[in-house]
Amino acid sequence: MLDNVAAVLLDNVHPFELGVVCEVFGIDRKEEGLPAYDFALVAAEPSPVRAVPGFTISTPYGLDRLEEADLIAIPVGDDFHAREFPPALLELLRRAVERGARVLSVCVGAFVLGAAGLLDGRRCTTHWRYADALAQRCPKARVEPGVLYVDEDPVITSAGTSAGIDACLHLVRKLQGSEVANAIARRMVAPPHRDGGQAQYVERPVVEYREDGVRAVLAWADEHLDQEITIDQLSARACMSPRTFARRFRSETGTTPYRWLLTQRVLSAQQLLETTDETIEGVAARTGFANAAALRHQFVKSLSTTPNAYRRAFRGSRT
């Protein structure tokens, strides 16, 4: 369930990370056919709460509002890696998890969850600069500094700043489906997923490219993923030499044509697995893989899961 969401305000909260939570869960999008969350900002310290860099936030909600939340989000604030936190907040976080609610931290908000003992025995992450400090303060936690976010349900932790977007959209996707997550991402002009972290939750990103020639070629390739596509074909369509095209392609996309095609084929396969009853062999054929074994190999290599497991997870997780 994901209906009631509360974001915790502690002194010197960072407005960007708080804004991420507000943007995903605090905007009423019912007119677009999307869920509307019962969202509240909760002061864990006397209101108004100070925000960086020098303004205050006033809210009528105190810690008792956390008792009814399905999700409690902890944005980052100054010195979270070193400061102490209100005991009443830590107790409410523990009780929330015990009653089945989820908690989500952005950046060094993970230190709040650690202080509550909620990271003990769990994988977690935080901003890479503070990963060692988190491991020292929470020796029973398994800190993974190289990922964007970690979902150890019911505890979700994310890395620095914009990784909070990834974690929030992941949770929406997990509980309410990719269509909802993608629609929110489009409104935010953000990719539904960035490579890294929980790779199996990749969704087709919304991408804009600057060069008309490259953009036209990518649009064509995206519509012909079931066919064999070579660099010579792509460069000819762009009216460039293969070498010039490869250089321009990397400049525009940050990757090689081969890697881009492989990624698009996997993304297309994910969508078919999630939204159709096509056989695995059929999905492989429609997305340019030689056979089901080739598709499975790439899924395991790229996403650390199989096509069948992915389909079960996503077609069975929607509410």
TAWO-V817297 format. One record per pair of residues at least 12 apart in sequence whose ideal C-beta (glycine too) atoms are under 10 Angstrom apart, sorted by the first residue. I is the first residue (numbers start at 1). J is the second residue. If there is no record, write none. Layout:
BEGIN
i:I j:J
i:I j:J
END
This chain:
BEGIN
i:1 j:70
i:1 j:71
i:1 j:100
i:1 j:101
i:1 j:102
i:1 j:175
i:1 j:176
i:1 j:319
i:2 j:25
i:2 j:35
i:2 j:37
i:2 j:70
i:2 j:71
i:2 j:102
i:2 j:171
i:2 j:172
i:2 j:174
i:2 j:175
i:2 j:176
i:2 j:180
i:2 j:319
i:3 j:35
i:3 j:36
i:3 j:37
i:3 j:38
i:3 j:39
i:3 j:68
i:3 j:69
i:3 j:70
i:3 j:71
i:3 j:175
i:4 j:25
i:4 j:37
i:4 j:38
i:4 j:39
i:4 j:40
i:4 j:65
i:4 j:66
i:4 j:68
i:4 j:69
i:4 j:70
i:4 j:71
i:4 j:72
i:4 j:101
i:5 j:21
i:5 j:22
i:5 j:24
i:5 j:25
i:5 j:26
i:5 j:37
i:5 j:38
i:5 j:39
i:5 j:40
i:5 j:69
i:5 j:70
i:5 j:71
i:5 j:72
i:5 j:73
i:5 j:102
i:5 j:104
i:5 j:168
i:5 j:171
i:6 j:21
i:6 j:25
i:6 j:37
i:6 j:38
i:6 j:39
i:6 j:40
i:6 j:41
i:6 j:42
i:6 j:61
i:6 j:63
i:6 j:65
i:6 j:66
i:6 j:67
i:6 j:68
i:6 j:69
i:6 j:70
i:6 j:71
i:6 j:72
i:6 j:73
i:6 j:74
i:6 j:92
i:6 j:96
i:6 j:101
i:7 j:19
i:7 j:20
i:7 j:21
i:7 j:22
i:7 j:25
i:7 j:26
i:7 j:39
i:7 j:40
i:7 j:41
i:7 j:42
i:7 j:59
i:7 j:61
i:7 j:69
i:7 j:71
i:7 j:72
i:7 j:73
i:7 j:74
i:7 j:75
i:7 j:104
i:7 j:106
i:8 j:21
i:8 j:41
i:8 j:42
i:8 j:43
i:8 j:44
i:8 j:45
i:8 j:49
i:8 j:63
i:8 j:65
i:8 j:66
i:8 j:69
i:8 j:72
i:8 j:73
i:8 j:74
i:8 j:75
i:8 j:77
i:8 j:85
i:8 j:86
i:8 j:89
i:8 j:92
i:8 j:93
i:8 j:103
i:8 j:105
i:8 j:109
i:8 j:112
i:9 j:41
i:9 j:42
i:9 j:43
i:9 j:44
i:9 j:45
i:9 j:47
i:9 j:48
i:9 j:49
i:9 j:50
i:9 j:51
i:9 j:57
i:9 j:58
i:9 j:59
i:9 j:61
i:9 j:74
i:9 j:75
i:9 j:77
i:10 j:43
i:10 j:44
i:10 j:45
i:10 j:49
i:10 j:50
i:10 j:74
i:10 j:75
i:10 j:76
i:10 j:77
i:10 j:78
i:10 j:80
i:10 j:83
i:10 j:85
i:10 j:86
i:10 j:89
i:10 j:109
i:10 j:112
i:11 j:43
i:11 j:44
i:11 j:45
i:11 j:46
i:11 j:48
i:11 j:49
i:11 j:50
i:11 j:51
i:11 j:52
i:11 j:56
i:11 j:77
i:11 j:78
i:11 j:79
i:11 j:83
i:12 j:45
i:12 j:49
i:12 j:50
i:12 j:51
i:12 j:52
i:12 j:53
i:12 j:76
i:12 j:77
i:12 j:78
i:12 j:79
i:12 j:80
i:12 j:83
i:13 j:41
i:13 j:44
i:13 j:45
i:13 j:49
i:13 j:50
i:13 j:51
i:13 j:52
i:13 j:57
i:13 j:74
i:13 j:75
i:13 j:76
i:13 j:77
i:13 j:78
i:13 j:80
i:13 j:109
i:14 j:51
i:14 j:52
i:14 j:53
i:14 j:75
i:14 j:76
i:14 j:77
i:14 j:78
i:14 j:80
i:14 j:106
i:14 j:107
i:14 j:108
i:14 j:109
i:14 j:161
i:15 j:51
i:15 j:52
i:15 j:53
i:15 j:55
i:15 j:57
i:15 j:75
i:16 j:52
i:16 j:75
i:16 j:76
i:16 j:106
i:16 j:107
i:16 j:161
i:16 j:162
i:16 j:164
i:17 j:73
i:17 j:74
i:17 j:75
i:17 j:76
i:17 j:77
i:17 j:105
i:17 j:106
i:17 j:107
i:17 j:108
i:17 j:109
i:17 j:158
i:17 j:160
i:17 j:161
i:17 j:162
i:17 j:163
i:17 j:164
i:17 j:165
i:18 j:41
i:18 j:49
i:18 j:51
i:18 j:57
i:18 j:73
i:18 j:74
i:18 j:75
i:18 j:76
i:18 j:77
i:18 j:106
i:18 j:109
i:18 j:164
i:19 j:75
i:19 j:164
i:20 j:73
i:20 j:75
i:20 j:106
i:20 j:107
i:20 j:158
i:20 j:161
i:20 j:162
i:20 j:163
i:20 j:164
i:20 j:165
i:20 j:166
i:20 j:167
i:20 j:168
i:20 j:169
i:20 j:188
i:20 j:190
i:21 j:39
i:21 j:41
i:21 j:71
i:21 j:73
i:21 j:74
i:21 j:75
i:21 j:104
i:21 j:106
i:21 j:109
i:21 j:164
i:21 j:165
i:21 j:167
i:21 j:168
i:22 j:39
i:22 j:41
i:22 j:73
i:22 j:75
i:23 j:164
i:23 j:165
i:23 j:168
i:23 j:184
i:23 j:187
i:23 j:188
i:23 j:190
i:24 j:37
i:24 j:39
i:24 j:73
i:24 j:164
i:24 j:165
i:24 j:167
i:24 j:168
i:24 j:169
i:24 j:171
i:24 j:172
i:24 j:181
i:24 j:184
i:24 j:185
i:24 j:187
i:24 j:188
i:24 j:190
i:25 j:37
i:25 j:38
i:25 j:39
i:25 j:40
i:25 j:71
i:25 j:73
i:25 j:104
i:25 j:168
i:25 j:171
i:25 j:172
i:25 j:184
i:26 j:39
i:26 j:40
i:26 j:41
i:27 j:39
i:27 j:184
i:27 j:187
i:27 j:188
i:29 j:180
i:29 j:183
i:29 j:184
i:29 j:187
i:32 j:180
i:32 j:183
i:32 j:184
i:32 j:186
i:32 j:187
i:33 j:179
i:33 j:180
i:33 j:183
i:34 j:172
i:34 j:176
i:34 j:179
i:34 j:180
i:34 j:181
i:34 j:183
i:34 j:184
i:34 j:187
i:35 j:172
i:35 j:175
i:35 j:176
i:35 j:180
i:35 j:184
i:35 j:319
i:37 j:70
i:37 j:71
i:37 j:172
i:38 j:68
i:38 j:69
i:38 j:70
i:39 j:69
i:39 j:71
i:39 j:73
i:40 j:59
i:40 j:60
i:40 j:61
i:40 j:65
i:40 j:66
i:40 j:68
i:40 j:69
i:41 j:57
i:41 j:58
i:41 j:59
i:41 j:60
i:41 j:61
i:41 j:65
i:41 j:75
i:42 j:59
i:42 j:60
i:42 j:61
i:42 j:62
i:42 j:63
i:42 j:64
i:42 j:65
i:42 j:66
i:42 j:69
i:42 j:72
i:42 j:73
i:42 j:89
i:42 j:92
i:43 j:57
i:43 j:58
i:43 j:59
i:43 j:60
i:43 j:61
i:43 j:62
i:43 j:63
i:43 j:65
i:44 j:62
i:44 j:63
i:44 j:66
i:44 j:74
i:44 j:85
i:44 j:86
i:44 j:88
i:44 j:89
i:44 j:90
i:44 j:92
i:44 j:93
i:44 j:112
i:45 j:63
i:45 j:85
i:45 j:86
i:45 j:89
i:46 j:62
i:47 j:59
i:47 j:60
i:47 j:61
i:47 j:62
i:49 j:77
i:50 j:77
i:50 j:78
i:51 j:75
i:51 j:77
i:51 j:78
i:52 j:76
i:52 j:77
i:52 j:78
i:53 j:78
i:62 j:88
i:63 j:86
i:63 j:88
i:63 j:89
i:63 j:91
i:63 j:92
i:63 j:93
i:64 j:88
i:64 j:92
i:65 j:92
i:66 j:88
i:66 j:89
i:66 j:92
i:66 j:93
i:66 j:95
i:66 j:96
i:66 j:101
i:66 j:103
i:67 j:92
i:67 j:95
i:67 j:96
i:67 j:99
i:67 j:101
i:68 j:96
i:68 j:101
i:69 j:92
i:69 j:96
i:69 j:101
i:69 j:102
i:69 j:103
i:70 j:96
i:70 j:100
i:70 j:101
i:70 j:102
i:70 j:154
i:70 j:175
i:71 j:96
i:71 j:101
i:71 j:102
i:71 j:103
i:71 j:104
i:71 j:154
i:71 j:156
i:71 j:168
i:71 j:171
i:71 j:175
i:72 j:89
i:72 j:92
i:72 j:93
i:72 j:96
i:72 j:97
i:72 j:101
i:72 j:102
i:72 j:103
i:72 j:104
i:72 j:105
i:72 j:112
i:72 j:113
i:72 j:154
i:73 j:102
i:73 j:103
i:73 j:104
i:73 j:105
i:73 j:106
i:73 j:109
i:73 j:156
i:73 j:158
i:73 j:164
i:73 j:167
i:73 j:168
i:73 j:171
i:74 j:89
i:74 j:93
i:74 j:103
i:74 j:104
i:74 j:105
i:74 j:106
i:74 j:107
i:74 j:108
i:74 j:109
i:74 j:110
i:74 j:111
i:74 j:112
i:74 j:113
i:74 j:116
i:74 j:157
i:75 j:104
i:75 j:105
i:75 j:106
i:75 j:107
i:75 j:108
i:75 j:109
i:75 j:112
i:75 j:164
i:76 j:105
i:76 j:106
i:76 j:107
i:76 j:108
i:76 j:109
i:76 j:110
i:76 j:111
i:76 j:112
i:76 j:126
i:76 j:127
i:76 j:130
i:76 j:158
i:76 j:160
i:76 j:161
i:76 j:164
i:77 j:107
i:77 j:108
i:77 j:109
i:77 j:111
i:77 j:112
i:78 j:108
i:79 j:108
i:79 j:111
i:80 j:105
i:80 j:107
i:80 j:108
i:80 j:109
i:80 j:110
i:80 j:111
i:80 j:112
i:80 j:114
i:80 j:115
i:80 j:126
i:80 j:127
i:80 j:130
i:80 j:133
i:80 j:134
i:81 j:107
i:81 j:108
i:81 j:110
i:81 j:111
i:81 j:114
i:81 j:126
i:81 j:127
i:81 j:129
i:81 j:130
i:81 j:132
i:81 j:133
i:81 j:134
i:81 j:136
i:81 j:137
i:82 j:108
i:82 j:111
i:82 j:130
i:82 j:133
i:82 j:137
i:83 j:111
i:83 j:112
i:83 j:115
i:84 j:115
i:85 j:111
i:85 j:112
i:85 j:113
i:85 j:114
i:85 j:115
i:85 j:116
i:86 j:112
i:86 j:115
i:87 j:115
i:87 j:116
i:89 j:112
i:89 j:115
i:89 j:116
i:90 j:112
i:90 j:113
i:90 j:114
i:90 j:115
i:90 j:116
i:90 j:117
i:90 j:118
i:91 j:116
i:92 j:116
i:93 j:112
i:93 j:113
i:93 j:115
i:93 j:116
i:93 j:117
i:93 j:118
i:93 j:155
i:94 j:113
i:94 j:116
i:94 j:117
i:94 j:118
i:95 j:116
i:96 j:116
i:96 j:118
i:96 j:154
i:97 j:113
i:97 j:116
i:97 j:117
i:97 j:118
i:97 j:154
i:97 j:155
i:98 j:154
i:99 j:154
i:100 j:154
i:101 j:154
i:102 j:151
i:102 j:153
i:102 j:154
i:102 j:155
i:102 j:156
i:102 j:171
i:102 j:175
i:103 j:116
i:103 j:118
i:103 j:154
i:103 j:155
i:103 j:156
i:103 j:157
i:104 j:149
i:104 j:151
i:104 j:154
i:104 j:155
i:104 j:156
i:104 j:157
i:104 j:158
i:104 j:164
i:104 j:167
i:104 j:168
i:104 j:170
i:104 j:171
i:105 j:118
i:105 j:119
i:105 j:124
i:105 j:125
i:105 j:126
i:105 j:149
i:105 j:155
i:105 j:156
i:105 j:157
i:105 j:158
i:105 j:164
i:105 j:167
i:106 j:126
i:106 j:127
i:106 j:149
i:106 j:156
i:106 j:157
i:106 j:158
i:106 j:159
i:106 j:160
i:106 j:161
i:106 j:162
i:106 j:163
i:106 j:164
i:106 j:165
i:106 j:167
i:106 j:168
i:107 j:125
i:107 j:126
i:107 j:127
i:107 j:129
i:107 j:130
i:107 j:157
i:107 j:158
i:107 j:159
i:107 j:160
i:107 j:161
i:107 j:162
i:107 j:163
i:107 j:164
i:108 j:126
i:108 j:127
i:108 j:129
i:108 j:130
i:108 j:131
i:108 j:133
i:108 j:134
i:108 j:159
i:108 j:160
i:109 j:126
i:109 j:127
i:109 j:157
i:109 j:158
i:109 j:164
i:110 j:124
i:110 j:125
i:110 j:126
i:110 j:127
i:110 j:130
i:110 j:131
i:110 j:134
i:110 j:137
i:110 j:138
i:110 j:141
i:110 j:143
i:110 j:150
i:110 j:155
i:110 j:156
i:110 j:157
i:110 j:158
i:110 j:159
i:111 j:126
i:111 j:130
i:111 j:133
i:111 j:134
i:111 j:137
i:111 j:138
i:113 j:126
i:113 j:134
i:113 j:138
i:113 j:141
i:113 j:155
i:113 j:156
i:113 j:157
i:114 j:126
i:114 j:134
i:114 j:135
i:114 j:137
i:114 j:138
i:114 j:139
i:114 j:140
i:114 j:141
i:114 j:143
i:114 j:157
i:115 j:137
i:115 j:138
i:116 j:155
i:117 j:138
i:117 j:140
i:117 j:141
i:118 j:138
i:118 j:141
i:118 j:152
i:118 j:154
i:118 j:155
i:118 j:157
i:119 j:134
i:119 j:135
i:119 j:137
i:119 j:138
i:119 j:140
i:119 j:141
i:119 j:142
i:119 j:143
i:119 j:150
i:119 j:152
i:119 j:155
i:119 j:157
i:120 j:138
i:120 j:139
i:120 j:140
i:120 j:141
i:120 j:142
i:121 j:140
i:121 j:141
i:121 j:142
i:121 j:152
i:122 j:138
i:122 j:140
i:122 j:141
i:122 j:142
i:122 j:143
i:122 j:150
i:122 j:152
i:122 j:153
i:122 j:154
i:122 j:155
i:122 j:157
i:123 j:141
i:123 j:142
i:123 j:143
i:123 j:144
i:123 j:147
i:123 j:150
i:123 j:151
i:123 j:152
i:123 j:155
i:123 j:157
i:124 j:138
i:124 j:141
i:124 j:142
i:124 j:143
i:124 j:144
i:124 j:147
i:124 j:149
i:124 j:150
i:124 j:152
i:124 j:155
i:124 j:156
i:124 j:157
i:124 j:158
i:125 j:141
i:125 j:142
i:125 j:143
i:125 j:144
i:125 j:145
i:125 j:146
i:125 j:147
i:125 j:148
i:125 j:149
i:125 j:150
i:125 j:156
i:125 j:157
i:125 j:158
i:125 j:159
i:125 j:160
i:125 j:163
i:125 j:167
i:125 j:197
i:126 j:138
i:126 j:141
i:126 j:143
i:126 j:144
i:126 j:145
i:126 j:150
i:126 j:157
i:126 j:158
i:126 j:159
i:126 j:160
i:126 j:163
i:127 j:145
i:127 j:158
i:127 j:159
i:127 j:160
i:127 j:161
i:127 j:163
i:128 j:145
i:128 j:146
i:128 j:147
i:128 j:159
i:128 j:160
i:129 j:145
i:129 j:160
i:130 j:143
i:130 j:145
i:130 j:159
i:130 j:160
i:131 j:143
i:131 j:144
i:131 j:145
i:131 j:146
i:131 j:159
i:132 j:145
i:134 j:157
i:141 j:155
i:141 j:157
i:143 j:157
i:144 j:157
i:144 j:159
i:144 j:197
i:145 j:159
i:146 j:159
i:146 j:196
i:146 j:197
i:147 j:159
i:147 j:163
i:147 j:166
i:147 j:196
i:147 j:197
i:147 j:198
i:147 j:199
i:148 j:160
i:148 j:162
i:148 j:163
i:148 j:164
i:148 j:165
i:148 j:166
i:148 j:167
i:148 j:170
i:148 j:193
i:148 j:194
i:148 j:195
i:148 j:196
i:148 j:197
i:148 j:198
i:148 j:199
i:149 j:163
i:149 j:164
i:149 j:165
i:149 j:166
i:149 j:167
i:149 j:168
i:149 j:169
i:149 j:170
i:149 j:171
i:149 j:196
i:149 j:197
i:149 j:198
i:149 j:201
i:150 j:167
i:150 j:197
i:150 j:198
i:151 j:167
i:151 j:170
i:151 j:171
i:151 j:174
i:151 j:197
i:151 j:198
i:151 j:201
i:153 j:171
i:153 j:174
i:156 j:168
i:156 j:170
i:156 j:171
i:156 j:174
i:156 j:198
i:158 j:170
i:158 j:197
i:159 j:196
i:159 j:197
i:162 j:190
i:162 j:194
i:163 j:194
i:163 j:196
i:163 j:197
i:165 j:184
i:165 j:185
i:165 j:188
i:165 j:190
i:165 j:191
i:165 j:192
i:165 j:193
i:165 j:194
i:166 j:185
i:166 j:190
i:166 j:191
i:166 j:192
i:166 j:193
i:166 j:194
i:166 j:196
i:166 j:197
i:166 j:198
i:166 j:201
i:167 j:197
i:167 j:198
i:168 j:181
i:168 j:184
i:168 j:185
i:168 j:188
i:169 j:181
i:169 j:182
i:169 j:184
i:169 j:185
i:169 j:188
i:169 j:190
i:169 j:191
i:169 j:192
i:169 j:193
i:169 j:194
i:169 j:201
i:169 j:203
i:170 j:192
i:170 j:193
i:170 j:197
i:170 j:198
i:170 j:201
i:170 j:203
i:171 j:201
i:172 j:184
i:172 j:185
i:172 j:192
i:173 j:185
i:173 j:192
i:173 j:193
i:173 j:201
i:173 j:203
i:173 j:274
i:173 j:314
i:173 j:317
i:173 j:318
i:174 j:198
i:174 j:201
i:174 j:313
i:174 j:314
i:174 j:317
i:174 j:318
i:175 j:317
i:175 j:318
i:175 j:319
i:176 j:317
i:176 j:318
i:176 j:319
i:177 j:274
i:177 j:275
i:177 j:314
i:177 j:315
i:177 j:317
i:177 j:318
i:177 j:319
i:178 j:192
i:178 j:193
i:178 j:201
i:178 j:203
i:178 j:204
i:178 j:270
i:178 j:271
i:178 j:274
i:178 j:275
i:178 j:314
i:178 j:318
i:179 j:203
i:179 j:274
i:179 j:275
i:179 j:318
i:180 j:318
i:181 j:193
i:181 j:201
i:181 j:203
i:182 j:203
i:182 j:204
i:182 j:205
i:182 j:206
i:185 j:203
i:185 j:205
i:185 j:206
i:186 j:206
i:188 j:206
i:189 j:206
i:189 j:208
i:190 j:205
i:190 j:206
i:191 j:203
i:191 j:204
i:191 j:205
i:191 j:206
i:191 j:207
i:192 j:204
i:192 j:205
i:192 j:206
i:193 j:205
i:193 j:267
i:195 j:255
i:195 j:263
i:195 j:302
i:198 j:303
i:198 j:304
i:199 j:266
i:199 j:302
i:199 j:303
i:199 j:304
i:199 j:305
i:200 j:270
i:200 j:299
i:200 j:302
i:200 j:303
i:200 j:304
i:200 j:305
i:200 j:306
i:200 j:309
i:200 j:310
i:200 j:313
i:200 j:314
i:201 j:270
i:201 j:303
i:201 j:305
i:201 j:310
i:201 j:313
i:201 j:314
i:202 j:263
i:202 j:266
i:202 j:267
i:202 j:270
i:202 j:302
i:202 j:303
i:203 j:267
i:203 j:270
i:203 j:271
i:203 j:274
i:204 j:222
i:204 j:263
i:204 j:264
i:204 j:266
i:204 j:267
i:204 j:268
i:204 j:270
i:204 j:271
i:205 j:263
i:205 j:264
i:205 j:267
i:207 j:222
i:207 j:252
i:207 j:253
i:207 j:260
i:208 j:252
i:209 j:249
i:209 j:251
i:209 j:252
i:209 j:253
i:210 j:251
i:210 j:252
i:211 j:238
i:211 j:248
i:211 j:249
i:211 j:251
i:211 j:252
i:212 j:238
i:213 j:235
i:213 j:237
i:213 j:238
i:213 j:239
i:213 j:240
i:213 j:245
i:213 j:248
i:213 j:249
i:213 j:252
i:214 j:234
i:214 j:238
i:214 j:240
i:214 j:245
i:214 j:248
i:214 j:249
i:214 j:251
i:214 j:252
i:214 j:253
i:214 j:257
i:215 j:238
i:215 j:252
i:216 j:237
i:216 j:238
i:217 j:229
i:217 j:233
i:217 j:234
i:217 j:235
i:217 j:236
i:217 j:237
i:217 j:238
i:217 j:239
i:217 j:240
i:217 j:245
i:217 j:248
i:217 j:249
i:217 j:252
i:217 j:257
i:218 j:234
i:218 j:238
i:218 j:249
i:218 j:252
i:218 j:253
i:218 j:257
i:218 j:260
i:218 j:261
i:218 j:264
i:220 j:233
i:220 j:234
i:220 j:237
i:220 j:238
i:221 j:233
i:221 j:234
i:221 j:237
i:221 j:257
i:221 j:260
i:221 j:261
i:221 j:264
i:221 j:288
i:222 j:260
i:222 j:261
i:222 j:264
i:222 j:265
i:222 j:267
i:222 j:268
i:224 j:288
i:225 j:261
i:225 j:264
i:225 j:265
i:225 j:267
i:225 j:268
i:225 j:269
i:225 j:286
i:225 j:287
i:225 j:288
i:225 j:289
i:226 j:265
i:226 j:268
i:226 j:284
i:226 j:285
i:226 j:286
i:226 j:287
i:226 j:288
i:226 j:289
i:227 j:288
i:228 j:288
i:228 j:290
i:229 j:257
i:229 j:258
i:229 j:261
i:229 j:264
i:229 j:265
i:229 j:288
i:230 j:242
i:230 j:257
i:230 j:258
i:230 j:261
i:231 j:243
i:231 j:245
i:231 j:246
i:231 j:249
i:231 j:256
i:231 j:257
i:231 j:258
i:231 j:261
i:232 j:245
i:233 j:257
i:234 j:246
i:234 j:249
i:234 j:257
i:234 j:260
i:234 j:261
i:235 j:248
i:235 j:249
i:235 j:257
i:242 j:257
i:245 j:257
i:246 j:258
i:261 j:288
i:262 j:288
i:262 j:289
i:262 j:298
i:262 j:301
i:262 j:302
i:263 j:298
i:263 j:302
i:264 j:287
i:264 j:288
i:265 j:284
i:265 j:286
i:265 j:287
i:265 j:288
i:265 j:289
i:265 j:294
i:265 j:295
i:265 j:298
i:266 j:287
i:266 j:289
i:266 j:295
i:266 j:298
i:266 j:299
i:266 j:301
i:266 j:302
i:266 j:303
i:266 j:307
i:267 j:287
i:267 j:302
i:268 j:283
i:268 j:286
i:268 j:287
i:268 j:288
i:269 j:283
i:269 j:284
i:269 j:286
i:269 j:287
i:269 j:288
i:269 j:289
i:269 j:295
i:269 j:298
i:269 j:299
i:269 j:303
i:269 j:307
i:269 j:310
i:270 j:283
i:270 j:287
i:270 j:299
i:270 j:303
i:270 j:307
i:270 j:310
i:270 j:311
i:270 j:314
i:271 j:283
i:271 j:287
i:271 j:314
i:272 j:284
i:272 j:286
i:272 j:287
i:272 j:307
i:272 j:311
i:273 j:287
i:273 j:295
i:273 j:299
i:273 j:307
i:273 j:308
i:273 j:309
i:273 j:310
i:273 j:311
i:273 j:312
i:273 j:313
i:273 j:314
i:273 j:315
i:274 j:310
i:274 j:311
i:274 j:313
i:274 j:314
i:274 j:315
i:274 j:317
i:274 j:318
i:275 j:314
i:275 j:315
i:276 j:311
i:276 j:315
i:277 j:311
i:277 j:315
i:278 j:311
i:279 j:292
i:280 j:292
i:280 j:293
i:280 j:295
i:280 j:296
i:280 j:299
i:280 j:306
i:280 j:307
i:280 j:308
i:280 j:311
i:281 j:293
i:281 j:295
i:283 j:295
i:283 j:307
i:283 j:311
i:284 j:296
i:284 j:298
i:284 j:307
i:292 j:307
i:292 j:308
i:295 j:307
i:296 j:308
END
